[in-house]
Amino acid sequence: MSHKFSIGQAVVFSPGAREILNIATRSKITRLMPKEGAEHQYDIQVESDGLQRRAREYQLQPMTAFGRQ
């Protein structure tokens, strides 16, 4: 199974409840990472602060799901 998202794609990052930042944030995929267990991972850049983060596929939704591109 391949990655659901591609480099440069705009996504919404929703970290888990245990994360310090637990609000959905517009982000961009910067790198496809190998699976960890059964889940694909991505490096993303958070639009609001420019920080790079590592995200699991379940934490991401395409911007189109939120009515934006």
Sequence and secondary structure as in RCSB ss.txt:
>XXXX:A:sequence
MSHKFSIGQAVVFSPGAREILNIATRSKITRLMPKEGAEHQYDIQVESDGLQRRAREYQLQPMTAFGRQ
>XXXX:A:secstr
   SS TT EEEE   TTSS  S EEEEEEEEEEEETTEEEEEEEETTT  EEEEEGGGEEEGGGGT  
